[in-house]
Each structure stands twice: as C-alpha cells, then as structure tokens.
Amino acid sequence: MQIQSGDELLRALSALSNPHRLRIIGALAEGRNYVSELARELGISRPLLHMHLKKLEAAGLVTGSLELSDDGKAMRYFEPTDFDITLTPASIAGLARTLSKSVSQEGT
C-alpha cells in the first residue's frame, strides 16, 4: 500500500497510534494467523482484537479472509498488507494539500 492522500495518511497513523495495534502488526509480520490464535498469542480478548483489527483493516494495513477448516469451522485469517510509510517534511507537505475539507476542519 502506498499512501496517496492526506486522509489515507491520517487513517494509517491513527491506526498505528495504539500499542495493541502495533503488537498485532508485529505478530502478523511473522505470518498470517487466525483470530483465536492471535488473541491467545497477544493475551487479549477476541472482541478487543476484532475491534483493533477492524481499525487496521479500514486503514488498509491488514487484510482478512474467511476460510473453512478441515472440520468445517469458519476461521477468519488476517495478514499485513505490504505497506511502507516514509515521513519527511516534504512528503507531509504534499499530502497535507490533499486533505479533504471535512478532515481539514476537524481541529477548528
């Protein structure tokens, strides 16, 4: 994923601004995993994990897929997308010019 707009940058940075979500990305960097196993590895509840995965997925930082296990159980797998976020004053200046009007006025 390549950040194309200021709005996308804000979504990505917002999604990464939580320690749980950073740990989720770190765990998924080792390979895709399903929700129950990931929750056990991270020591958090599945509902809390789902909330964080939803935020990461909305920002385009992870993708999820539903698969059936050999015994017929539906299992939701997640893996990180290929993203690289490089921040420089120049890149921020360029992306800031693309912020949507509603986002630009949130702080006022």
Secondary structure, DSSP 8 states (H G I E B T S, - for coil): ----SHHHHHHHHHHHTSHHHHHHHHHHTT--EEHHHHHHHHT--HHHHHHHHHHHHHTTSEEEEEEE-TTS-EEEEEEE--------HHHHHHHHTT--HHHHTTT-
